[in-house]
Amino acid sequence: MFGKLISYEKHNYSIKLNYEKKPIFVDVISDKAVRFYEERESKSFAVEAYELSSDFSIKFDTKLVIETKEIKIVISDEFKVIIYDLMGNEILSDCDLKASKDDQNVDSDLLALEGHKSHDGEEYKFLITKKLHNDECFFGLGDKTGFLNKREYEYIMWNTDDPAPQVDCFKSLYKSIPFFIGHHDKISYGVFLDNTYKSVFNMGTEDDVFYFGSVGGTIDYYFFYGPQMKDVMTEYTNITGRYPLPQIWTLGNQQSRWSYANKEAVDEIVDGYQKNNIPLDVIHLDIDYMEDYKVFTHSEEKFPDMKNYIATLAEKGIKVVCIIDPGVKALEGYNVYDEGIKNNYFATLDGEVYHNAVWPGDSVFPAFTSNRVQSWWANNTKYLTELGVRGIWNDMNEPASFKGPLPNDVVFSSEDKDYLHEEVHNVYGHLMAKATYEGLAKTNKRPYIITRACYAGSQKYTTAWTGDNHSIWAHLQMAPVQLCNLGLSGMPFVGTDVGGFGSHCTKELMARWVMVGAFSPLFRNHSAMGTKYQEPWQFDQELTDIYRKYVELRYQLIPYYYDLFRLHEQTGYPVMRPVVFNYENDEVTYNLNDEFMVGDNILVSPVVVQGERKKLVYLPNDKWYSHETKELVEAGYSIASAKLDECPIYVKGGSIIPKYEKSMHIANNIDKLILDVYPGDGEYTHYVDDKETFSYQQGEYSLYFFKKVNEELTIELIKDDYKKLYKEFEIHYQNKIIKAKASNKLTIKL
Ligand code: GLC
């Protein structure tokens, strides 16, 4: 494909390798991040800009050797790349793809008789094949089915709306994030293939290699060196961006259903939460709030005087989020359609506006590839924000279509290029989220968007949920790993439909799901039309009490979550993480599917199997305390009690966890901060701002530094540019409660 390496040139620190057949470019971005690419046919949708490093050396004879302060890259004929750390450990190396054994002796016609497929049948334009190390594990890859470790599985990046119960052999779901973390020999690294066409990631189904490649576009991949996973996340999100701090109420409990179709239905839910004393911050309105499923409309019949109604809900502490799909009803006289037609905003096929069907029936699709369309869509969001709607839920943006998939050659035009669907399918949701972000940012509040489809870098604009799961135990088992791998793919604000979307949820499943949901960054209960109603009180009193217990715990932990979002914005670390992210030298964690961590301090080991009342818990080598009893628990395997209302939760020794008092809604200003302190020495930085606007980006925030040494805790205000500070601290330590009036520096004997 490339031939012999003949020479190289350097242009402003970008390196061009002249091969016999075609050139390859190499950009050294940092000591740990390098990009390898062919000249692109179109711009990247994930990466906006980066600076080049100048701090590396180059040697060339028959091979080109680049050395940074952390890695050595050897590139030879046929664009073969080997990357070493400076101790000489081989981290990632190219090798040849052997003929697939799986494809030999296959009678495809016979298989097809019963509807089986032998192969995805794709012709890949390029496949990059790497050596698989004996102990290698893979994490990330966006939103995929199955378990935490992706080794020996194959996935396809092609945003797919398939509501059938998604199981391990599904190769694609709604999102395509072509990024993974590899870990072998105690070294972590990352690879990001920045290619939006349908692509394959085969993580070692064939012996000693793994490979990735795409049906179109060009080779363009980044390598990120660790050696820790934390470093990989920082490097990857330096390139693709991070989730900006959310408004704090978005961390609260959210209730949804397809659909609360009128004001009375919504009132019933809000009352239900109030009567049952369960905290709630958000109600989601699914497609039925619209008039005939026309986006940027509402049904005056179902929601009379909607602006006033939303204001009444706001007084009760409830925010409204509305769904918006990309499919615009093709109907003359409907302003969104008419404007789009007049200005050529919709995708076309053979020069005509392309039609397919979604909820509104005959529908057309905005070409979000165009800046003009982006701005138009952003302006349309005003319809909702002027009604008082506080967030937008973007759905069906794979894009989903009811009359068969969009043909590959549907055209999405832009100012610089006409894109074909095959190139921009995987970024359609990403671009829709970007436009929505632009619209919501005009309110001067931090935008809250939830998307179903996305691509690498979508974290700059949006949160995500995992789409149409089912109320089945297999999907509860999948939930923590799905969310953890999304976190390791750069998306920190993610959640599943708590209780499951399709199928009827049982009481026991709901009890166990809320234990995962209450710790998921995005905490929303949602279910489909025709399934059992899933609000907590629809089961029985016991379940209502269990649900309340975990929602209350979530509300107490809100300041801890908010701090983790702040940490994400600074480092790219996920909020909810697999245990391996914090303990990557512990091999047990590589395949630990039914436990996860929130930040560095809290480990949750939920029950995900029907009937279990004991849980086999694994705690990595550290000091751990039960969150419930505060007792020390030995590291390693142990069996925890897990009655229907119990979820084993552990806190690391030396932790200082900031908590709020129980409350029914999340407030922006709080007078009292609780510090839940655990034996051992430790420190913690706590962040405070207005929790709503962008003024923190101008430095309007305060920082507290907590430090525990022996039996003494110091609380120090180390930055005070946000003025509404705490008035009181309450320290909880080993069954003692110590109250202290706030001041700039406090020392407390525990
Ligand atoms: C899709 C969404 C689901 C939503 C439904 C109706 O199936 O994934 O969450 O409720 O459409 O809008």
Residues whose N, C-alpha, C, O or C-beta is under 5 A from the ligand:
A	BS01	GLC	W258 D286 I287 D395 G467 D468
